[in-house]
């Protein structure tokens, strides 16, 4: 029998907390550990090798904390590191454990939302350049056309608490105009960065009526619940409380700064613990 442990949720910074928030709504009984690699954020502009190295260090840390299941609640990490970790590293590190991402569960369902068969994807430069969404959506919905737009200023705006200020409007409108210039038939837009839900009100302001805007939190939470139903051997390895599990939060940077920012993403106050990864 394996010992039980919490579900690990990883992000390069704060954005994964928007996913964690939705996961807890659906699965409140489990214990969770969140790690934000704020000291090395953002991951978006970094090379594949750097993102892979940083993400692997985080996964190793989660396993050392007893987590049998780790969710990469970061599109860039999911795009640049997940497949390599699953195929090359996991069999040697801990073959009985699992690491999941946010791209595949999103790609599995996104085609159900479009009527025109044309989808827009807004993400970091790293996610867009990886072409992960193009490949994954094509696998599940070969008839759907996908148009991508990188939004390099959006994460800095959000992390500097400018997401609801007038200064953000220019950058939001600019990216949306560039996306819709690629095709006026886009009827569904995916926010392929877990930070972006904080901009959703402004995004909707600058979109034509009728275009759906999808955040990933609810999709990932529903997918995780289904995964645990289909894999009872993993579900039994996750520690839990009676009705409400425990939540621990870690950051590789300032705990004070993390706590001040994280409440915006999670919707509640928290106290984090500092941790140092390998490099």
C-alpha positions as CSV (number, residue, x, y, z in Angstrom):
1,X,0.0,0.0,0.0
2,X,1.2,3.5,-0.9
3,X,1.0,6.3,1.7
4,X,-1.4,9.0,1.0
5,X,-0.6,12.7,0.3
6,X,-2.0,15.9,-1.1
7,X,-2.6,17.0,-4.7
8,X,0.2,19.3,-5.8
9,X,-0.7,22.3,-7.9
10,X,2.2,24.2,-9.7
11,X,2.4,27.5,-11.5
12,X,5.2,29.9,-12.3
13,X,3.5,32.5,-10.2
14,X,0.0,33.3,-9.1
15,X,-2.2,32.4,-12.0
16,X,-2.5,28.7,-11.1
17,X,-4.5,29.9,-8.1
18,X,-7.4,30.6,-10.4
19,X,-7.4,26.9,-11.3
20,X,-6.9,25.8,-7.7
21,X,-9.9,27.9,-6.7
22,X,-12.1,26.0,-9.2
23,X,-10.7,22.6,-8.3
24,X,-11.4,23.2,-4.6
25,X,-15.0,24.1,-5.4
26,X,-15.5,20.8,-7.1
27,X,-13.2,18.6,-4.9
28,X,-13.1,20.3,-1.5
29,X,-12.4,17.2,0.5
30,X,-8.8,16.7,-0.6
31,X,-5.6,18.1,0.7
32,X,-3.7,20.5,-1.6
33,X,-0.2,22.0,-1.8
34,X,0.3,25.0,-4.1
35,X,3.8,26.1,-5.3
36,X,4.4,29.3,-7.1
37,X,7.9,29.7,-8.6
38,X,7.7,33.5,-8.4
39,X,11.5,33.9,-8.1
40,X,11.8,32.8,-11.7
41,X,8.5,34.0,-13.2
42,X,7.4,34.7,-15.8
43,X,8.0,31.4,-17.7
44,X,6.4,32.7,-20.9
45,X,9.5,34.3,-22.5
46,X,11.9,31.5,-21.3
47,X,13.4,28.8,-23.4
48,X,12.0,25.3,-23.6
49,X,15.1,24.0,-21.7
50,X,14.7,26.5,-18.9
51,X,11.0,25.9,-18.4
52,X,11.6,22.1,-18.5
53,X,14.4,22.4,-15.9
54,X,12.4,24.6,-13.6
55,X,9.2,22.5,-13.9
56,X,11.1,19.2,-13.3
57,X,12.6,20.7,-10.1
58,X,9.1,21.6,-8.9
59,X,7.7,18.2,-9.7
60,X,10.6,16.6,-7.8
61,X,9.8,18.9,-4.8
62,X,6.2,17.9,-4.8
63,X,7.1,14.2,-4.8
64,X,9.4,14.9,-1.9
65,X,6.3,16.3,-0.1
66,X,4.4,13.1,-0.6
67,X,2.2,14.3,-3.5
68,X,1.1,11.3,-5.7
69,X,-0.5,13.6,-8.2
70,X,0.8,16.9,-9.5
71,X,-1.2,19.4,-11.7
72,X,0.8,21.8,-13.8
73,X,-1.7,24.7,-13.6
74,X,0.5,26.7,-16.0
75,X,0.1,26.7,-19.7
76,X,3.7,27.4,-20.5
77,X,4.9,24.5,-18.2
78,X,2.3,22.3,-19.7
79,X,3.4,23.2,-23.2
80,X,7.1,23.1,-22.8
81,X,7.8,20.5,-20.1
82,X,4.9,18.1,-19.4
83,X,5.4,15.6,-22.2
84,X,9.1,15.2,-21.6
85,X,8.5,14.8,-17.9
86,X,5.8,12.2,-18.4
87,X,7.7,10.2,-21.0
88,X,11.4,10.6,-19.9
89,X,11.5,11.4,-16.2
90,X,8.5,10.0,-14.5
91,X,9.3,6.3,-15.2
92,X,12.6,6.7,-13.3
93,X,11.5,9.3,-10.7
94,X,8.3,7.7,-9.4
95,X,6.5,5.6,-12.0
96,X,3.5,5.2,-9.7
97,X,2.9,8.9,-9.5
98,X,1.2,11.1,-12.1
99,X,1.8,14.6,-13.6
100,X,-1.1,16.2,-15.5
101,X,-1.4,19.6,-17.4
102,X,-4.1,22.0,-18.4
103,X,-3.8,21.9,-22.2
104,X,-5.1,18.4,-23.0
105,X,-8.3,18.6,-20.8
106,X,-9.0,22.0,-22.4
107,X,-8.4,20.7,-26.0
108,X,-10.7,17.7,-25.3
109,X,-13.8,19.9,-24.9
110,X,-13.2,23.2,-26.6
111,X,-14.6,22.1,-29.9
112,X,-18.0,21.7,-28.2
113,X,-18.3,25.4,-27.7
114,X,-17.9,26.7,-31.2
115,X,-20.6,26.9,-33.9
116,X,-18.4,28.4,-36.6
117,X,-15.6,26.0,-36.2
118,X,-13.1,28.8,-35.6
119,X,-11.4,29.3,-32.2
120,X,-9.1,32.0,-30.9
121,X,-6.4,31.2,-28.4
122,X,-4.8,34.0,-26.2
123,X,-1.7,33.0,-24.4
124,X,1.9,33.9,-23.5
125,X,4.6,33.9,-26.1
126,X,5.9,30.6,-24.8
127,X,2.5,28.9,-25.1
128,X,1.8,30.3,-28.5
129,X,5.2,29.5,-29.9
130,X,5.0,25.9,-28.7
131,X,2.0,25.3,-31.0
132,X,0.6,22.9,-28.3
133,X,-3.0,24.1,-28.7
134,X,-2.8,23.8,-32.4
135,X,-1.6,20.2,-32.2
136,X,-3.9,19.1,-29.3
137,X,-7.1,20.7,-30.7
138,X,-6.4,19.3,-34.2
139,X,-6.1,15.8,-32.6
140,X,-9.6,16.0,-31.0
141,X,-11.3,18.3,-33.6
142,X,-9.5,18.1,-36.9
143,X,-12.1,20.3,-38.6
144,X,-11.7,23.2,-36.2
145,X,-9.5,26.2,-37.2
146,X,-7.4,27.7,-34.4
147,X,-6.0,31.2,-34.5
148,X,-3.4,32.2,-31.8
149,X,-2.4,35.6,-30.4
150,X,0.4,36.2,-27.9
151,X,-0.3,38.8,-25.2
152,X,3.1,39.5,-23.7
153,X,1.9,42.5,-21.6
154,X,-1.0,40.9,-19.9
155,X,0.7,39.0,-17.2
156,X,2.9,42.0,-16.1
157,X,-0.3,44.1,-16.0
158,X,-2.1,41.6,-13.8
159,X,0.8,41.0,-11.5
160,X,1.3,44.7,-11.0
161,X,-2.4,45.1,-10.2
162,X,-3.2,47.1,-13.3
163,X,-5.7,44.7,-14.7
164,X,-8.7,46.7,-13.7
165,X,-7.2,50.1,-14.5
166,X,-7.6,52.2,-17.6
167,X,-4.0,51.6,-18.6
168,X,-4.8,48.0,-19.3
169,X,-7.5,48.8,-21.9
170,X,-5.0,49.6,-24.7
171,X,-3.2,46.3,-24.4
172,X,-6.3,44.3,-24.1
173,X,-7.9,45.9,-27.1
174,X,-4.7,45.6,-29.1
175,X,-4.4,41.9,-28.7
176,X,-8.1,41.2,-29.3
177,X,-8.0,43.3,-32.5
178,X,-4.9,41.4,-33.7
179,X,-6.6,38.1,-33.0
180,X,-9.9,39.0,-34.7
181,X,-8.0,40.5,-37.7
182,X,-6.9,36.9,-38.4
183,X,-10.5,35.8,-38.8
184,X,-13.9,37.5,-38.2
185,X,-15.5,34.1,-37.9
186,X,-14.0,33.3,-34.5
187,X,-16.9,32.7,-32.1
188,X,-15.0,31.2,-29.1
189,X,-11.9,32.5,-27.4
190,X,-9.8,30.5,-25.0
191,X,-7.8,32.3,-22.2
192,X,-4.8,30.0,-22.4
193,X,-3.1,31.5,-19.4
194,X,-4.3,31.1,-15.9
195,X,-3.7,34.8,-15.2
196,X,-6.1,36.0,-17.8
197,X,-9.4,35.4,-16.0
198,X,-8.6,38.6,-14.0
199,X,-9.0,40.5,-17.3
200,X,-12.2,38.8,-18.4
201,X,-14.4,41.9,-17.9
202,X,-12.2,44.1,-20.0
203,X,-11.9,41.4,-22.6
204,X,-15.6,41.2,-23.0
205,X,-15.8,44.9,-23.3
206,X,-13.8,44.9,-26.5
207,X,-15.3,41.8,-28.2
208,X,-18.3,41.8,-30.5
209,X,-21.5,40.3,-29.0
210,X,-21.9,36.6,-29.1
211,X,-18.2,35.5,-28.8
212,X,-17.7,33.1,-25.9
213,X,-14.8,33.6,-23.6
214,X,-13.5,30.5,-21.8
215,X,-11.3,30.4,-18.7
216,X,-9.7,27.1,-17.9
217,X,-10.4,26.7,-14.2
218,X,-13.8,25.0,-14.5
219,X,-12.7,22.8,-17.4
220,X,-9.6,21.6,-15.5
221,X,-11.6,21.0,-12.3
222,X,-14.2,18.9,-14.1
223,X,-11.5,17.0,-15.9
224,X,-9.7,16.2,-12.7
225,X,-12.9,15.0,-11.0
226,X,-13.5,12.7,-14.0
227,X,-9.9,11.5,-13.9
228,X,-10.1,10.5,-10.2
229,X,-13.4,8.6,-10.9
230,X,-11.7,6.7,-13.7
231,X,-8.6,6.0,-11.6
232,X,-9.7,4.9,-8.1
233,X,-6.2,3.6,-7.4
234,X,-5.0,7.2,-7.6
235,X,-8.0,8.7,-5.8
236,X,-7.3,6.4,-2.8
237,X,-3.8,7.7,-2.5
238,X,-4.9,11.3,-2.0
239,X,-5.1,12.5,1.6
240,X,-8.3,14.3,2.7
241,X,-10.3,15.8,5.6
242,X,-13.8,14.9,6.6
243,X,-15.5,17.5,4.5
244,X,-12.7,20.0,3.9
245,X,-9.1,19.2,3.2
246,X,-6.0,21.2,4.1
247,X,-4.3,23.8,1.9
248,X,-0.7,24.8,2.1
249,X,0.9,27.5,-0.1
250,X,4.6,27.8,-1.0
251,X,6.6,30.4,-3.0
252,X,10.2,30.6,-4.1
253,X,10.2,34.3,-3.6
254,X,8.9,36.8,-0.9
255,X,6.1,35.3,1.2
256,X,4.8,38.8,1.9
257,X,4.6,39.7,-1.7
258,X,3.0,36.3,-2.6
259,X,0.4,36.7,0.1
260,X,-0.6,40.2,-1.0
261,X,-1.0,39.2,-4.6
262,X,-2.3,35.7,-4.2
263,X,-5.5,36.8,-2.5
264,X,-6.6,38.5,-5.8
265,X,-6.3,35.2,-7.6
266,X,-7.7,32.8,-5.0
267,X,-10.3,35.1,-3.6
268,X,-9.3,34.7,0.0
269,X,-6.4,35.6,2.3
270,X,-3.6,33.1,2.8
271,X,-0.2,32.7,4.4
272,X,2.6,31.2,2.3
273,X,5.9,29.4,3.2
274,X,9.2,30.1,1.4
275,X,10.9,27.2,-0.3
276,X,14.1,27.1,-2.3
277,X,14.3,24.8,-5.3
278,X,17.6,23.4,-6.6
279,X,19.0,26.2,-8.8
